[in-house]
Amino acid sequence: MAEVQPVSLWSGKRGCVELAEGDVIALHLVVERLKEAGVRVRFYGRLQRWDGTSPVWTLLARGKQ
């Protein structure tokens, strides 16, 4: 069973931010703001098929089925 991460951390090994479980609640709003600021956002792993605008838990729930 995977450990729940209490805070978001930069993973130098993976070259990405590993999100805390609570961070996904409003992730689509954070992504929207980043894109408005001109930041390029890419998803991979479990978020690879996510559109970046809908609540992310809908994608993660589909992945568990």
Residue pairs with C-beta under 8 A, 6 or more apart in sequence:
4 20
4 21
5 18
5 19
5 20
5 21
6 20
7 20
8 17
8 18
8 19
8 20
8 23
9 17
9 18
10 16
10 17
10 18
11 17
11 18
16 44
19 27
23 30
24 56
24 57
24 60
25 57
27 55
27 56
28 52
28 53
28 54
28 55
28 56
31 41
31 52
31 53
32 52
32 53
34 41
35 41
35 52
41 52
43 50
43 52
46 59
46 60
46 63
47 56
47 59
49 59
50 56
50 59
